[in-house]
Structures are given as C-alpha cells and as structure tokens.
Amino acid sequence: MKPILSLALFLALSVMFSQAQDSTQNKKVIIFKAIEKVPAYPGGVEAIGRHITQNLKYPEVAKLIGINGRIIISFVIDKQGVVREVTPVNCIGAGCESEAVKVIESLDTWSPGMQDGKPVRVQYQIPISFLTPKENVKFKELAQSDYGFVFNIKGTLYSLNDAEQLLGKSFKSADIALAEPFYNTGDDARFVMPDKKEIYLINIR
C-alpha cells in the first residue's frame, strides 16, 4: 500500500514569523509564515500531491513491522523558490522520516513568496501519513527477512529468538513504540548479525 499524503494543512499558515541568526553574515534571516503572496508550486497543490504519491516509498522495515503514523515535515521556500531546511517535526521510526524528507527535497522550484514587492523566505508544514493494514507481526517473517532485529522490552534488550520466547509467535504492530537503527556499541555477541542488511531496535510499549 502506498503512503497516504494529507494536504489539508498545507496552506494553513500561521500569522507569525520567526527569526534565525545567520552566523556567516552576522545578520538576521527572517522566515515568514504569513505573507502577502504565498509561494506557488508549478501545477499547484494537486501537482505536489502527485509528485509525493508517485515518488514516496514505504520503507521495507516499516511495512514488515506494520508501522503506521503521520509525519509532519517542515521546510522553507527560499527567495529563489528552492526548497530548503527540510526537517521532520515528529518521528514514527523505521526510516519513514528520511523517506518523507527525501521526497520533499526533490520538489521542483517554486515561485517565491512576496512581501512588500520583494521575494522572502516562507516556512511551510505538510503532513504525510504512512498507513498499512498489517496488525500482527510474526517472528518467523522477521527472521526470514533481510533485516536483523533487537527488542527492548521493559528496558531489557532481547534477541529475536529470546523475544519470541517472551511474547509468543507474534505481537501487535500497535505495541511498537518506536523502531530505530540499532548500533551494537557494546559488541554483544547476541546482536551480531553480519548476514543482515541493517539491524533495528524495536521498542515495545
């Protein structure tokens, strides 16, 4: 299933503006959130929706473990109409943030926003939802995948086999608080998986 794009909040701009310090030129850079003329994307909001729908990919791990959620992406349209400073406001894990950032960064150049007849930097936020019907995650499927998994259950780390002994043959995807890359900094032999593409830490609620 393709990720679902929500554009409902796309043009809901705040009446405020924010300021950030430009350390290279030692002057304030003003980023507007409410202006006289908003930036325009070629083809409008519908074209943005098509671009994201066609290019956004559901990360393999997110599909495998049934990650659902909505990510808010913040970005700035600069004075030249180029998308800058693309940042996820929240996190649902399993690579969804990086995928959402990548697809927003790939948007074409906009017509810049205008204030008092001059181009200005304008900040936007756009929500992108990742939805999958998967509800139960089978340990067998995880073991057969190209990815390795470590489980954090009530503050203790478990290998996949040990977690299966504790949780049973499967667990609910809704029980996942967060799935994030795992780095075996302690060189624990239980979590060494040289045959796996990546290793993820699954935090269970």
Secondary structure, DSSP 4 states (H G I P E B T S, - for coil): -PPEE--TTTT---S-EEEEEETTTTEEEEEESS-SB--B-TTHHHHHHHHHHHH----HHHHHHT--EEEEEEEEE-TTS-EEEEEESS---TTHHHHHHHHHHTPPPPBPEEETTEEEEEEEEEEEEE-----EEEHHHHHHSSEEEEEEETTEEEEHHHHHHHH-SEEEGGGEEEEEE---TT--GGG--TTSSEEEEEEE-
